[in-house]
């Protein structure tokens, strides 16, 4: 367990989760959008929930993600929860935490 999101990201980077993933409608992207990983090409190794100090509704989720197919590992931070994003059912199912 980590006290802050920053601490968690720093520790995961030390564990090899170096890519910064962004959530797209039907995939995860990294490397400034030049690389895409689809729902059947990655797995969620760990996830951590964080709440804002002043507002419990201020929630974020940190995912530690790996893609054996592509040989990459990285993190995805979702500040408002996956339900607020416009994504495909496959991506929604994959990211339920």
C-alpha positions in Angstrom: 0.0 0.0 0.0 1.2 3.5 -0.8 0.4 6.8 0.9 0.3 8.8 -2.3 -0.2 8.3 -6.0 3.3 9.9 -6.7 4.9 7.3 -4.3 3.2 4.4 -6.1 4.2 5.6 -9.5 7.8 6.1 -8.5 8.0 2.6 -7.0 6.3 0.9 -10.0 8.8 2.7 -12.3 11.6 1.0 -10.2 9.8 -2.3 -10.9 10.0 -1.7 -14.7 6.6 -0.1 -15.3 8.1 2.7 -17.4 5.5 3.4 -20.1 2.8 6.1 -19.5 -0.4 4.7 -20.9 -3.3 6.8 -21.9 -6.8 5.5 -22.1 -8.3 5.6 -25.6 -11.8 4.5 -26.7 -10.7 1.0 -27.8 -7.1 0.7 -26.6 -4.3 2.0 -24.4 -1.8 4.2 -26.1 1.8 5.3 -25.2 4.8 6.9 -26.8 2.8 10.1 -27.7 0.0 8.0 -29.2 2.3 6.2 -31.7 1.9 2.8 -30.0 -1.4 1.1 -29.2 -2.2 -1.9 -27.0 -5.6 -3.5 -27.4 -7.7 -5.1 -24.7 -6.6 -8.7 -25.6 -2.9 -7.6 -25.6 -2.4 -6.5 -22.0 -3.1 -7.6 -18.4 -3.5 -5.7 -15.2 -0.9 -6.8 -12.7 -2.0 -4.6 -9.8 -4.2 -1.6 -9.1 -4.4 1.0 -6.4 -7.1 3.3 -5.4 -6.5 6.8 -4.0 -8.9 9.4 -2.5 -8.3 13.1 -2.3 -7.4 14.3 1.2 -10.2 16.9 1.2 -12.8 15.1 -0.9 -13.5 11.4 -0.9 -15.2 11.8 -4.3 -11.8 12.9 -5.7 -10.8 9.4 -6.6 -8.1 8.1 -8.8 -7.1 4.6 -9.8 -3.5 3.6 -10.7 -3.1 0.5 -12.9 0.1 -1.4 -13.3 -0.2 -2.9 -16.8 2.0 -5.3 -18.7 1.8 -6.6 -22.3 3.8 -9.8 -22.8 3.0 -9.7 -26.5 4.8 -6.3 -26.9 7.3 -6.7 -24.0 6.3 -3.5 -22.3 5.1 -2.5 -18.8 3.6 0.8 -17.7 1.1 2.6 -15.7 -2.3 4.1 -16.3 -3.9 6.7 -14.0 -7.6 7.3 -14.3 -8.6 10.3 -12.2 -12.4 9.9 -12.4 -12.9 6.2 -12.8 -13.4 4.3 -16.1 -17.2 4.8 -16.0 -16.8 8.4 -16.9 -14.8 7.8 -20.0 -16.2 6.9 -23.4 -14.6 3.5 -24.1 -15.6 0.2 -25.6 -17.3 -2.6 -23.6 -14.1 -4.7 -23.9 -12.0 -2.0 -22.4 -14.5 -1.3 -19.7 -14.6 -5.0 -18.7 -10.8 -5.2 -18.7 -10.3 -2.2 -16.4 -13.0 -2.9 -13.8 -11.1 -2.6 -10.5 
